Amino acid sequence: MKRIDNFKSIIDKYEIIFFDAFGVIKTYAGLVPGIEKTFSYLEKENKEYYVVTNDASRSPEQLAASFHRMGLHAITPERIVSSGMLTKEFLDLKVPDGIVAYLGTPDSAHYIERSGLKTLPVGEVNEHNIDKISAMIFLDDEGFNWFEDLNKTVNLLRRRTIPVIVANTDRAYPLTATNVSIAIGGIAAMIESVVGKQFIRFGKPDSQMFMFAYDLIREYRKVAKNDIVMVGDTLNTDILGGNKFGLDTVLVLTGNTQAKDYENRITAAGIMPTYICDTAVVDIDELDL
């Protein structure tokens, strides 16, 4: 574990950079100040980069558009690898027909619909359609009534033996500088403990997330794991997942892990990043870009 002052020195060592999105590129307040310089430098040096995210609430096109609205145009849909893409692959292989119930917004159901399946918000499950539900997916922490729909989810899963997929394993995310909000992964963990069933999870820290991104790259070029570095702000998803897959990892202190307590968190978790850097912003003169 090495403390690095300038993120540029890390970029220079690798051919491909994997970035987490929230806490690395953007926060609750918008883009991390200066992050545009990082992507300008990556383009200048012909470095390949991808956003590897647990965000299954929107399609890659929608996620890229959200960056564009904030002024970061370097991230295009083909640069995004999301846990929703793994969810779609699972549905294509394992759920050939029927209705898929979900918790989330209508936008988050994009991945289900692209598999050609019918979608149904949990709030619309009733006695007339419950026996036609072939799978249940946790997609987003918005778009439903927390009291009524969470209770309905519990009873759906008590009644039906169906695959249950958690498309975003994040349990919480920063809401402000001092507060967090419960993410869909946290909701899924609670319901899993209530119904006593094992759910299928896609997203970091699962190695399948990194293998999916790795295989996408290897379709058109040769690459070794030591050519790739994973940059994240969360020890038990970004860093643990990168470590498990055999990648070097960078813990940045702009999101879930803050400069004031990162040492205590690393000690408590026992999860060791390869590098620690205050931010994923490169320290370089604008004229050099």
Backbone torsions as a table, in degrees:
resi	resn	phi	psi	omega
1	MET	NA	122.1	-174.4
2	LYS	-129.1	130.6	177.0
3	ARG	-81.7	126.0	-176.8
4	ILE	-116.1	133.7	-178.4
5	ASP	-83.1	-35.5	-174.4
6	ASN	-123.9	118.8	-178.2
7	PHE	-59.1	-24.9	178.6
8	LYS	-56.2	-39.4	-177.7
9	SER	-66.1	-24.1	175.8
10	ILE	-77.9	-47.2	178.9
11	ILE	-54.2	-40.6	-175.5
12	ASP	-63.5	-18.0	-176.4
13	LYS	-89.9	-12.0	-170.8
14	TYR	-128.5	155.0	177.7
15	GLU	-87.2	-31.4	-174.3
16	ILE	-132.3	135.1	179.5
17	ILE	-116.5	125.5	170.4
18	PHE	-98.3	126.3	177.2
19	PHE	-112.6	136.1	160.4
20	ASP	-71.6	160.7	-178.2
21	ALA	-92.1	-69.7	-174.3
22	PHE	-75.3	125.6	-178.8
23	GLY	96.3	-12.1	-179.8
24	VAL	-118.7	-52.4	179.5
25	ILE	-96.9	-37.5	-179.7
26	LYS	-137.6	161.9	174.9
27	THR	-134.7	-174.2	177.5
28	TYR	-58.9	-21.8	-177.2
29	ALA	-94.4	-0.8	-177.3
30	GLY	118.9	-157.7	179.1
31	LEU	-63.0	144.6	170.5
32	VAL	-61.4	125.6	-176.1
33	PRO	-53.8	125.1	178.0
34	GLY	89.6	-2.0	-175.1
35	ILE	-63.6	-23.5	177.8
36	GLU	-58.8	-33.5	180.0
37	LYS	-63.7	-35.0	178.8
38	THR	-62.0	-45.7	-176.9
39	PHE	-74.5	-29.7	172.9
40	SER	-64.2	-41.1	179.2
41	TYR	-67.6	-40.4	177.7
42	LEU	-60.0	-43.7	178.7
43	GLU	-64.4	-42.2	-179.3
44	LYS	-61.9	-39.1	-177.4
45	GLU	-89.9	5.0	-179.0
46	ASN	56.9	39.0	176.4
47	LYS	-88.8	142.2	178.3
48	GLU	-90.0	144.3	-177.7
49	TYR	-148.2	151.4	178.7
50	TYR	-142.0	149.0	171.6
51	VAL	-96.7	113.2	-179.0
52	VAL	-106.1	105.0	-166.6
53	THR	-128.9	147.7	173.3
54	ASN	-83.4	4.2	-177.7
55	ASP	-76.2	106.4	177.9
56	ALA	-105.5	12.9	-174.7
57	SER	-79.4	-17.3	-178.0
58	ARG	-144.6	159.4	177.9
59	SER	-71.1	163.5	174.6
60	PRO	-55.4	-36.1	178.8
61	GLU	-65.0	-42.1	179.2
62	GLN	-69.4	-39.3	178.3
63	LEU	-64.4	-43.4	178.3
64	ALA	-62.9	-41.1	179.7
65	ALA	-62.1	-33.9	179.0
66	SER	-66.3	-36.5	174.9
67	PHE	-67.7	-40.0	-179.6
68	HIS	-62.1	-39.8	179.4
69	ARG	-64.4	-26.2	177.8
70	MET	-86.9	-3.9	176.7
71	GLY	101.3	5.3	178.8
72	LEU	-105.7	102.0	-174.0
73	HIS	-97.1	-3.8	-177.3
74	ALA	-72.4	-20.8	-178.5
75	ILE	-93.2	110.4	-179.8
76	THR	-108.2	164.6	-175.8
77	PRO	-53.6	-37.3	-178.4
78	GLU	-71.9	-9.1	176.5
79	ARG	-91.2	1.9	-174.8
80	ILE	-110.7	129.3	173.6
81	VAL	-121.3	113.5	-175.6
82	SER	-118.0	158.9	177.2
83	SER	-63.8	-23.9	175.4
84	GLY	-62.9	-29.6	178.7
85	MET	-68.7	-36.0	175.8
86	LEU	-69.1	-36.9	177.2
87	THR	-60.5	-44.7	178.4
88	LYS	-60.7	-42.5	179.9
89	GLU	-61.0	-42.4	178.2
90	PHE	-62.0	-45.5	-180.0
91	LEU	-61.1	-41.8	179.3
92	ASP	-59.0	-36.8	-174.7
93	LEU	-88.8	-34.3	-167.2
94	LYS	-115.4	-16.2	-177.3
95	VAL	-126.3	85.6	-173.4
96	PRO	-73.1	-26.6	-177.8
97	ASP	-155.8	-176.7	179.7
98	GLY	97.0	-169.5	-179.1
99	ILE	-108.9	135.3	177.2
100	VAL	-106.0	117.0	175.5
101	ALA	-83.4	149.7	-178.6
102	TYR	-148.0	153.9	167.7
103	LEU	-105.3	122.3	-179.1
104	GLY	153.3	-172.3	177.6
105	THR	-86.0	162.1	174.9
106	PRO	-56.3	-36.4	177.7
107	ASP	-61.3	-35.8	-177.1
108	SER	-69.3	-19.6	179.6
109	ALA	-76.8	1.4	-178.6
110	HIS	-51.7	-45.4	-175.4
111	TYR	-66.2	-34.2	178.4
112	ILE	-68.5	-46.1	-177.1
113	GLU	-64.7	-32.6	178.6
114	ARG	-68.8	-17.4	175.4
115	SER	-86.7	1.7	177.9
116	GLY	80.4	14.4	-178.8
117	LEU	-97.5	155.0	174.7
118	LYS	-78.9	141.7	-179.7
119	THR	-113.9	152.6	180.0
120	LEU	-149.5	118.1	174.2
121	PRO	-59.4	143.8	-178.7
122	VAL	-54.9	-34.7	-179.8
123	GLY	-60.3	-19.1	-179.1
124	GLU	-101.0	4.2	175.1
125	VAL	-71.4	133.8	179.7
126	ASN	-147.8	-176.7	-177.0
127	GLU	-64.5	-22.6	-178.2
128	HIS	-82.2	-23.6	-176.3
129	ASN	-121.3	-5.9	-172.9
130	ILE	-60.6	-33.4	-178.8
131	ASP	-76.4	-7.4	177.5
132	LYS	-96.9	-3.3	179.7
133	ILE	-72.6	122.7	-177.0
134	SER	-105.8	-11.1	178.0
135	ALA	-164.7	160.1	177.7
136	MET	-130.2	135.1	-178.0
137	ILE	-129.8	132.9	171.7
138	PHE	-93.0	113.7	-172.4
139	LEU	-112.6	-43.8	-173.0
140	ASP	-152.7	156.2	-177.7
141	ASP	-88.6	5.5	178.2
142	GLU	-121.9	166.7	173.5
143	GLY	95.5	10.6	-179.6
144	PHE	-150.9	164.9	177.4
145	ASN	-84.3	114.7	-173.2
146	TRP	-60.1	-39.4	-177.7
147	PHE	-74.6	-58.4	-174.2
148	GLU	-67.8	-44.3	-172.5
149	ASP	-78.2	-29.5	175.5
150	LEU	-70.3	-39.5	175.3
151	ASN	-65.0	-38.7	178.3
152	LYS	-65.1	-37.4	177.5
153	THR	-62.3	-45.3	178.3
154	VAL	-56.2	-47.1	-176.5
155	ASN	-73.8	-31.4	172.7
156	LEU	-60.1	-45.3	-175.9
157	LEU	-76.4	-23.5	173.0
158	ARG	-71.5	-33.1	-175.4
159	ARG	-86.7	-36.4	-174.5
160	ARG	-112.6	138.8	173.2
161	THR	-96.8	95.2	-175.3
162	ILE	-137.1	158.1	174.2
163	PRO	-62.8	137.8	176.9
164	VAL	-121.2	120.8	-174.5
165	ILE	-113.3	132.5	173.1
166	VAL	-104.7	107.2	-173.0
167	ALA	-84.8	-8.9	176.7
168	ASN	-141.3	113.5	-174.9
169	THR	-84.1	-5.6	179.5
170	ASP	-61.2	131.6	-179.0
171	ARG	-94.3	-22.5	178.5
172	ALA	-156.2	160.9	175.7
173	TYR	-145.8	151.3	-178.9
174	PRO	-65.2	130.2	177.6
175	LEU	-97.9	-37.5	174.0
176	THR	-142.1	-172.0	179.0
177	ALA	-63.3	-24.4	-175.2
178	THR	-120.3	-13.2	-174.5
179	ASN	-119.4	152.4	175.4
180	VAL	-120.3	164.5	175.4
181	SER	-123.4	148.5	178.9
182	ILE	-69.9	128.4	177.6
183	ALA	-93.9	171.7	-174.8
184	ILE	-64.1	-29.2	176.8
185	GLY	-64.7	-33.8	176.2
186	GLY	-69.3	-40.2	176.6
187	ILE	-62.6	-44.4	-179.5
188	ALA	-62.1	-40.9	-179.8
189	ALA	-62.7	-39.5	178.6
190	MET	-63.8	-48.0	-177.8
191	ILE	-68.1	-35.5	177.1
192	GLU	-58.5	-42.4	-180.0
193	SER	-69.3	-30.1	179.9
194	VAL	-72.8	-45.8	-175.2
195	VAL	-86.4	-14.5	176.7
196	GLY	69.2	30.7	178.2
197	LYS	-118.7	157.0	-179.4
198	GLN	-91.6	123.3	178.7
199	PHE	-93.8	157.7	176.7
200	ILE	-94.8	127.4	-176.7
201	ARG	-115.8	137.1	173.1
202	PHE	-122.2	138.2	-180.0
203	GLY	127.3	167.1	176.9
204	LYS	-62.0	139.1	14.0
205	PRO	-92.3	10.3	-178.1
206	ASP	-61.8	133.7	-177.8
207	SER	-64.5	-21.9	-179.1
208	GLN	-61.3	-31.3	178.1
209	MET	-62.2	-44.4	-178.5
210	PHE	-73.8	-35.8	177.2
211	MET	-63.7	-38.4	178.2
212	PHE	-59.6	-48.3	179.0
213	ALA	-65.3	-41.8	-179.3
214	TYR	-60.9	-44.2	-179.5
215	ASP	-67.4	-35.6	176.9
216	LEU	-59.6	-41.5	-179.5
217	ILE	-70.1	-42.1	-176.1
218	ARG	-70.7	-8.8	174.9
219	GLU	-67.1	-24.3	-176.7
220	TYR	-129.8	-1.4	176.5
221	ARG	-158.6	156.7	175.0
222	LYS	-81.8	135.6	178.4
223	VAL	-153.0	141.5	175.7
224	ALA	-105.5	158.9	-178.8
225	LYS	-62.1	-32.1	-179.3
226	ASN	-76.2	1.7	172.3
227	ASP	-90.1	-6.7	-171.8
228	ILE	-117.6	142.5	173.3
229	VAL	-128.6	139.2	178.8
230	MET	-102.1	128.1	-178.6
231	VAL	-112.7	121.6	-178.6
232	GLY	-149.0	169.6	-179.0
233	ASP	-111.6	-2.9	-174.1
234	THR	-123.6	124.6	-175.2
235	LEU	-63.7	-47.1	-170.1
236	ASN	-86.2	4.0	171.8
237	THR	-122.3	-69.1	-175.6
238	ASP	-62.8	-52.6	-173.3
239	ILE	-75.1	-46.6	177.9
240	LEU	-60.5	-44.3	-179.4
241	GLY	-62.9	-45.2	177.2
242	GLY	-61.9	-43.5	178.4
243	ASN	-60.0	-45.6	-177.9
244	LYS	-62.4	-33.2	-178.7
245	PHE	-84.1	-7.4	177.6
246	GLY	92.3	20.1	177.7
247	LEU	-96.1	152.3	165.0
248	ASP	-69.4	150.1	-174.5
249	THR	-133.4	151.0	177.3
250	VAL	-124.3	122.7	172.5
251	LEU	-94.1	117.7	175.2
252	VAL	-102.3	154.8	-169.2
253	LEU	-109.7	37.9	-177.6
254	THR	-110.3	5.1	-176.3
255	GLY	-137.1	-118.4	-176.2
256	ASN	-63.4	-30.4	179.8
257	THR	-107.3	123.0	-174.9
258	GLN	-106.3	157.3	-177.7
259	ALA	-59.5	-32.1	-174.2
260	LYS	-69.8	-22.6	-175.0
261	ASP	-137.7	14.7	-175.4
262	TYR	-63.1	-34.8	-178.9
263	GLU	-65.9	-42.5	177.7
264	ASN	-64.3	-39.3	-179.9
265	ARG	-66.4	-40.9	178.7
266	ILE	-64.9	-43.2	179.0
267	THR	-62.5	-44.1	-178.2
268	ALA	-67.4	-40.2	-176.5
269	ALA	-82.1	-28.5	-174.5
270	GLY	70.3	20.5	-179.8
271	ILE	-105.3	119.0	-170.9
272	MET	-109.9	113.3	172.2
273	PRO	-73.3	158.1	175.4
274	THR	-69.5	-40.7	-179.2
275	TYR	-133.0	156.7	169.5
276	ILE	-125.7	132.6	-179.3
277	CYS	-141.4	140.9	-177.8
278	ASP	-57.1	-38.3	-174.0
279	THR	-154.1	160.1	175.2
280	ALA	-89.4	15.0	177.7
281	VAL	-87.8	130.6	178.2
282	VAL	-76.7	142.6	177.3
283	ASP	-98.5	95.6	-176.3
284	ILE	-150.7	146.6	179.5
285	ASP	-68.0	138.4	-179.7
286	GLU	-54.8	-32.2	-178.2
287	LEU	-67.4	-24.8	180.0
288	ASP	-77.5	-9.4	178.9
289	LEU	-89.9	NA	NA
